[in-house]
Amino acid sequence: MIIDSHCHLDFEDYGPDRDEVLRRARQAQVVAMICIGSGRDIASARGAVKLAAAEPDVFATVAIHPHDAARMSDADWNEIDGLARAPRVVGIGETGLDYHYDLSPRAIQQQVFRRFIALARAAGKPVVSHVRDAHEDAARILRDERATDVGGVIHCFTGNVEDARRYLDMGHYLSLSGIVTFKNADELRRAAAFAPLDRLLVETDAPFLAPIPHRGKRNEPAYIVETVELLAGLRGMEPQALAHATAENARRLFALPAAAAGTAR
């Protein structure tokens, strides 16, 4: 039983066949999916909450992506504050820092990241962080804003062992995506082998980052099986054991109901 801890099922990429995507995920024994309501604009937060309300094995998070931090308005903040209290919203994110593209000024990204962590603490829900080329600043902000009070995960972790240690030392989880299957991901695989099993999650980040052998295709939750199998081999485990451990970690972090294990069909 697998939990996809980070996917974007609300995106228009799935408009024509979202029901089929969900069916394939369930056939692959994906028992729960966290739909990340932080996409191209605030409509993603609305869409994630709506999908989670309609599907028994889908849960939601809400925020604004760091790419769009500079576009946040007071109305956006008010709406997200309300959505954060919706019954099936289990986290705040993805928020964070992206210094690779710098689509929003870094100072504004940092300010917005701090405010989302404050919202997570007020709502009592964990923080889902996007960090690219910004590990030092992200770790500092997470410490400063006491994200450990509610817990959190570094989604699509792509750092090295030292980056992993930085987050693990503050009690965060690391979520691994299909990137870990890529040929040039040796440093990431070393970090994945280094991290304690009880601090690992798995994700697709669908529709992005399809694992080998699906690379180049639209990603979907069913493809998470490839990531689970690679990680299991890397750690000398059976895939079922790796899947069970990461699913339990996701349930613990996001306070998912135990009944989530019975929703695959």
Steps between C-alpha positions, in 0.01 A plus 500: 500500500656827382425863581590760236589787731513770230313525170309764308186318391306826480708615201337524160746233379249248638185665374418243231568184704531577870266213592719256306813636669341442840391150397853406391640635827262285700584195291867565580411488872537874554268534797519877552614802302585845634386753239718808537290812460789724407533529128481765239267727702254488787261295288721203580421529871129510422530207263692284744245559776214422261662177380576387855136554595388280210746209522537288817872431447605854403607761755609859438750765598475872420747783435656698218814375324817705561508580127185707558587649839521853361143476370339429838222743588313559825201325345719196423622485858146524636374225271787263575457562872140380464587204279767390749220416744308277255441149640721307255786750483793328670789740443618842387700505179673476284671816614869573527791639301603455138829672422545306176242690298456805728157569351422703813763714678679304770410743776131462417530122480649499848231730639219289352665177619510634855135603484392157374690332784315728742173396336595133536570549869169682548312225317694221671602341169843403362697703247574364152815678383633548148874568518719542193855637522405654835562242772687726741239777494209256510635316803564829680145623437346168605697522826427868557126454448481184715368275227593210725194586709282349226752294301577507134643339191746611236315397189687359199823505698798523264785589737803309619571328831591824676182668378302199622667517840406868529127422478508170685667668797195727533260206483383550141415227252653464154273412209657323203365520147573333169822703479662235717470259204685732260849395387667823620351484853789329682526767772127480562510120522777527760280737703202265460705211636631717785165628629324300774211294367258665741569840339435410135194563286444424132328717242444546130467880471269402216459615228874574521811285542384162375746230612693274270369322289219758460728804480373755250136399546235672708555364849218350709468339844509142364859557391611536861554123501826553307632738765404261781677211330819701440512623860432153636792357301722787607428428866502119474128465575199339343285754312199413716695584816620831357148586388356417842762703687463811282122475514509490880732801499256692279207408723692619804614830348166593344279343771321293239221271617591134536206429271705641211651153470166360395418735215689326218259337260 
